[in-house]
């Protein structure tokens, strides 16, 4: 799946919003960013939700 499909899956199954790597250009595809505007504690919570969803 591409980074936009992964974004949709995380939002739907984990309730986590991330930034698809494709938004950073061709070389960003295959990656996501979850910590652009957040603190460490919220990133930890997001990672737990992602782990549960996957």
Secondary structure, 3 states (H helix, E strand, C coil): CCHHHHHHHHHHHHCCCCEEHHHHCHHHCCCEECCCCCCHHHHHHHHHHHHHHC
